[in-house]
């Protein structure tokens, strides 16, 4: 009997890329002045974070087996 190999979330290149993009944006935004962070930075960081979150949510939608 052949063992099944399931795809893992970290095997998906779109997820890994969006996760790294999210970290890059966070590291950039944290250096901005207060006004920029409070107006644009918060929204920008949340939008970028939601990319990898949506990929992870879609990945877990259907169970294996």
Backbone as a chain_set.jsonl record, in Angstrom:
{"seq": "XXXXXXXXXXXXXXXXXXXXXXXXXXXXXXXXXXXXXXXXXXXXXXXXXXXXXXXXXXXXXXXXX", "coords": {"N": [[0.844, -1.178, 0.0], [0.532, 2.193, -0.834], [1.894, 5.08, 0.663], [0.151, 8.071, 1.439], [0.935, 11.333, 0.455], [0.421, 14.386, 1.736], [-0.242, 17.727, 0.819], [1.318, 20.475, 2.339], [0.743, 23.557, 4.059], [2.991, 25.259, 4.072], [4.235, 24.405, 1.801], [3.176, 25.676, -0.321], [3.871, 28.005, -2.682], [2.772, 30.551, -3.102], [1.711, 31.175, -0.617], [4.023, 31.215, 1.005], [5.415, 33.304, -0.232], [3.656, 35.482, 0.161], [3.652, 35.571, 2.917], [6.307, 36.294, 3.488], [6.3, 38.774, 2.229], [4.496, 40.114, 3.866], [5.954, 40.241, 6.29], [8.058, 41.855, 5.401], [6.7, 44.266, 4.796], [5.668, 44.933, 7.354], [8.101, 45.375, 8.721], [9.0, 47.611, 7.344], [6.936, 49.524, 7.705], [6.933, 49.9, 10.457], [8.994, 51.648, 10.881], [8.127, 54.083, 10.045], [6.946, 57.502, 10.595], [4.709, 58.594, 13.252], [2.229, 59.693, 12.246], [2.087, 58.757, 9.572], [2.103, 55.974, 10.021], [-0.272, 55.725, 11.474], [-2.262, 56.565, 9.712], [-1.933, 55.519, 6.979], [-0.27, 53.276, 7.283], [-1.368, 51.324, 9.111], [-3.646, 50.361, 7.739], [-2.473, 49.441, 5.363], [-0.698, 47.435, 6.308], [-2.566, 45.636, 7.44], [-3.991, 44.902, 5.137], [-2.023, 43.621, 3.592], [-1.343, 41.536, 5.345], [-3.694, 40.09, 5.247], [-3.599, 38.691, 2.871], [-1.92, 36.337, 3.073], [-3.341, 35.208, 5.165], [-5.847, 34.683, 4.006], [-5.128, 32.799, 2.078], [-4.278, 30.711, 3.749], [-6.686, 30.189, 5.067], [-8.296, 29.309, 2.941], [-6.85, 27.036, 2.245], [-7.257, 25.348, 4.417], [-9.922, 24.771, 4.239], [-11.078, 22.428, 3.184], [-11.123, 19.156, 4.349], [-8.644, 16.549, 4.618], [-8.677, 13.367, 3.02]], "CA": [[0.0, 0.0, 0.0], [1.338, 3.399, -0.976], [1.608, 6.126, 1.64], [-0.313, 9.324, 0.848], [1.665, 12.542, 0.813], [-0.474, 15.523, 1.686], [0.34, 19.045, 0.655], [1.332, 21.284, 3.559], [0.588, 24.978, 3.779], [4.305, 25.847, 3.77], [4.67, 23.948, 0.478], [2.526, 26.521, -1.32], [4.762, 29.151, -2.899], [2.015, 31.804, -2.943], [1.61, 31.437, 0.822], [5.343, 31.603, 1.5], [5.726, 34.629, -0.756], [2.83, 36.493, 0.823], [4.101, 35.646, 4.306], [7.527, 37.098, 3.482], [5.891, 40.139, 1.897], [3.889, 40.659, 5.08], [7.045, 40.601, 7.208], [8.766, 42.982, 4.799], [5.872, 45.464, 4.979], [5.674, 45.266, 8.774], [9.409, 45.947, 9.063], [9.082, 48.937, 6.737], [5.94, 50.429, 8.308], [7.295, 50.194, 11.848], [9.979, 52.735, 10.877], [7.483, 55.331, 9.62], [6.546, 58.378, 11.7], [3.406, 58.253, 13.83], [1.116, 60.059, 11.38], [2.057, 57.83, 8.437], [1.688, 54.665, 10.526], [-1.659, 55.767, 11.93], [-3.195, 56.782, 8.603], [-1.753, 54.574, 5.871], [0.449, 52.077, 7.702], [-2.247, 50.303, 9.698], [-4.475, 49.78, 6.689], [-1.581, 48.745, 4.445], [-0.235, 46.218, 6.965], [-3.702, 44.703, 7.535], [-4.3, 44.403, 3.798], [-0.975, 42.669, 3.207], [-1.496, 40.363, 6.216], [-4.876, 39.305, 4.871], [-3.292, 37.845, 1.724], [-1.519, 35.014, 3.556], [-4.43, 34.674, 5.983], [-6.87, 34.143, 3.11], [-4.582, 31.571, 1.484], [-4.325, 29.694, 4.799], [-8.091, 29.847, 5.293], [-8.734, 28.501, 1.811], [-6.144, 25.76, 2.304], [-7.86, 24.523, 5.46], [-11.373, 24.668, 4.056], [-11.488, 21.049, 2.915], [-10.252, 18.236, 5.09], [-7.993, 15.474, 3.862], [-9.174, 12.016, 3.181]], "C": [[0.891, 1.244, 0.0], [0.904, 4.466, 0.029], [1.19, 7.409, 0.917], [0.544, 10.481, 1.357], [0.738, 13.726, 0.628], [0.317, 16.82, 1.541], [0.24, 19.807, 1.973], [1.274, 22.75, 3.16], [1.922, 25.624, 3.4], [4.893, 25.368, 2.453], [4.104, 24.817, -0.638], [3.339, 27.806, -1.482], [4.04, 30.492, -2.741], [1.883, 32.169, -1.467], [2.959, 31.921, 1.361], [5.715, 33.004, 1.023], [4.942, 35.721, -0.063], [3.215, 36.652, 2.284], [5.365, 36.501, 4.408], [7.232, 38.558, 3.138], [5.303, 40.837, 3.125], [4.962, 41.088, 6.075], [7.83, 41.801, 6.7], [8.005, 44.292, 5.03], [5.85, 45.891, 6.44], [6.988, 45.93, 9.177], [9.594, 47.336, 8.477], [8.174, 49.923, 7.467], [6.331, 50.814, 9.73], [8.281, 51.357, 11.946], [9.372, 54.087, 10.485], [7.162, 56.195, 10.836], [5.097, 58.069, 12.112], [2.242, 58.533, 12.875], [0.986, 59.084, 10.209], [1.604, 56.44, 8.878], [0.201, 54.653, 10.851], [-2.647, 55.907, 10.777], [-3.096, 55.697, 7.54], [-1.194, 53.236, 6.348], [-0.426, 50.974, 8.244], [-3.056, 49.587, 8.626], [-3.629, 48.952, 5.722], [-1.123, 47.412, 5.044], [-1.362, 45.195, 7.09], [-4.042, 44.091, 6.189], [-3.285, 43.35, 3.353], [-1.074, 41.399, 4.054], [-2.651, 39.475, 5.767], [-4.615, 38.399, 3.669], [-2.919, 36.44, 2.203], [-2.603, 34.388, 4.428], [-5.521, 34.055, 5.108], [-6.396, 32.863, 2.426], [-4.66, 30.439, 2.511], [-5.766, 29.249, 5.06], [-8.621, 28.963, 4.175], [-8.1, 27.123, 1.807], [-6.806, 24.817, 3.299], [-9.343, 24.27, 5.293], [-11.838, 23.226, 3.886], [-10.542, 20.102, 3.643], [-9.74, 17.12, 4.203], [-8.759, 14.168, 4.047], [-10.406, 11.786, 2.493]], "O": [[1.871, 1.325, 0.74], [-0.286, 4.719, 0.218], [1.791, 7.789, -0.087], [0.831, 10.58, 2.55], [0.32, 14.037, -0.487], [1.412, 16.964, 2.085], [-0.795, 19.783, 2.638], [1.699, 23.132, 2.07], [1.966, 26.454, 2.492], [5.935, 25.863, 2.024], [4.523, 24.693, -1.788], [3.476, 28.59, -0.544], [4.644, 31.466, -2.29], [1.939, 33.346, -1.111], [3.026, 32.915, 2.085], [6.266, 33.799, 1.785], [5.492, 36.772, 0.267], [3.116, 37.749, 2.835], [5.484, 37.334, 5.307], [7.845, 39.468, 3.695], [5.584, 42.008, 3.38], [4.885, 42.178, 6.64], [8.223, 42.667, 7.483], [8.596, 45.302, 5.413], [5.997, 47.075, 6.742], [6.986, 46.932, 9.891], [10.288, 48.162, 9.071], [8.597, 51.028, 7.807], [6.081, 51.941, 10.157], [8.385, 51.986, 12.999], [10.038, 55.118, 10.587], [7.11, 55.702, 11.962], [4.369, 57.373, 11.403], [1.361, 57.688, 12.717], [-0.118, 58.637, 9.896], [0.811, 55.798, 8.189], [-0.503, 53.69, 10.544], [-3.768, 55.406, 10.869], [-4.086, 55.03, 7.24], [-1.606, 52.181, 5.864], [-0.254, 49.81, 7.883], [-3.139, 48.359, 8.61], [-4.044, 47.868, 5.312], [-1.156, 46.382, 4.37], [-1.137, 44.005, 6.87], [-4.346, 42.901, 6.101], [-3.656, 42.313, 2.802], [-0.905, 40.298, 3.531], [-2.589, 38.252, 5.893], [-5.345, 37.429, 3.469], [-3.535, 35.46, 1.784], [-2.766, 33.168, 4.429], [-6.06, 33.002, 5.45], [-7.186, 31.942, 2.22], [-5.066, 29.327, 2.174], [-6.026, 28.061, 5.252], [-9.315, 27.98, 4.432], [-8.737, 26.147, 1.411], [-6.904, 23.616, 3.046], [-9.955, 23.613, 6.135], [-12.893, 22.852, 4.4], [-9.321, 20.233, 3.561], [-10.332, 16.795, 3.173], [-9.386, 13.917, 5.076], [-10.943, 10.68, 2.543]]}, "num_chains": 1, "name": "protein.A"}
